[in-house]
Amino acid sequence: MPELKAGTRLKSTVCTTEVIVVKAPAGDVPVTCGGAPMVPATETVAEKGTPSPDAAGGTALGKRYVNEDETLEILCTKAGEGSLGLNGTLLSLKEAKPLPASD
């Protein structure tokens, strides 16, 4: 897969999950969904597999997912059964930043 950059669209090979990369680290990083590598959204997937049991937490539409140091940020555009991962570690849901109080 080519190097990730902001705007890259990916889809899962094991479920219906589709994402857009919002922020990407430098270098070639393997993004996974359901334990299987994701492919460019334009690529045809002949036969979908099933998500790995340890990566089957699901993705939620419209939510952003990040790695631990927040060098990778992904926006889910189509929900699915697989969990997103990077280098074997699952991504976490990005929390919304609280707005300042307007006293």
C-alpha positions in Angstrom: 0.0 0.0 0.0 1.3 3.5 -0.7 2.3 5.9 2.1 -0.6 7.3 4.0 -1.5 11.0 3.7 -4.4 13.1 4.8 -7.4 12.5 2.5 -6.6 8.8 1.7 -9.7 6.7 1.7 -9.5 3.1 2.9 -11.9 0.2 3.3 -11.8 -3.1 5.2 -11.4 -6.5 3.7 -13.3 -8.2 6.5 -16.4 -6.0 7.1 -18.2 -2.9 5.8 -15.9 -0.3 7.5 -14.7 2.6 5.3 -12.5 5.5 6.6 -10.7 8.7 5.6 -7.2 9.5 7.0 -7.3 12.9 8.7 -3.7 12.9 10.0 -1.0 10.4 9.1 2.5 9.8 10.5 5.6 9.8 8.2 6.5 6.5 6.6 4.6 3.4 5.6 2.2 2.4 8.3 0.0 -0.7 8.2 -3.6 0.3 9.1 -5.8 -2.7 9.9 -9.5 -3.4 10.5 -10.7 -6.5 12.2 -7.1 -7.7 12.2 -6.7 -7.6 8.4 -4.9 -4.9 6.4 -7.1 -2.2 4.9 -7.0 -1.5 1.1 -7.6 1.7 -0.9 -11.3 2.4 -1.3 -11.1 2.1 -5.1 -9.8 -1.5 -4.9 -12.3 -4.3 -5.4 -12.4 -7.0 -2.6 -13.3 -10.3 -4.1 -14.3 -12.1 -1.0 -14.7 -10.6 2.5 -13.3 -12.5 5.4 -14.4 -12.2 9.0 -13.0 -10.0 11.7 -10.5 -11.5 14.2 -12.3 -12.1 17.6 -9.8 -9.8 19.4 -10.4 -7.0 16.8 -14.2 -7.2 16.5 -15.2 -4.3 18.7 -16.7 -2.4 15.7 -16.4 1.1 14.3 -18.9 3.9 14.7 -20.0 6.2 11.9 -18.7 9.8 12.1 -16.2 9.0 15.0 -12.5 9.7 14.9 -10.0 7.1 16.0 -6.4 7.8 17.0 -3.3 5.9 18.1 -1.7 6.4 21.5 0.5 9.4 20.5 -2.1 10.8 18.1 0.2 10.8 15.1 -2.6 8.9 13.2 -6.2 10.1 13.1 -8.9 8.3 11.1 -12.5 9.3 10.5 -15.0 6.5 10.0 -17.3 7.1 7.0 -19.1 3.8 7.0 -19.5 1.7 10.2 -18.6 -2.0 10.5 -17.9 -4.9 12.8 -14.0 -4.7 12.8 -11.9 -2.6 15.1 -9.3 -0.2 13.6 -5.6 -0.9 14.4 -2.1 0.2 13.7 1.0 -2.0 14.0 -1.0 -4.6 15.9 -2.4 -2.1 18.5 -6.1 -1.1 18.4 -6.9 2.6 17.9 -8.9 4.4 20.5 -11.9 6.6 20.1 -10.9 10.3 20.1 -12.6 12.2 22.9 -14.2 15.6 22.2 -12.3 18.6 23.7 -14.4 20.4 26.3 -15.4 23.9 25.5 -14.2 26.7 27.8 -16.8 27.9 30.3 -18.5 31.2 29.4 -19.1 32.6 32.9 
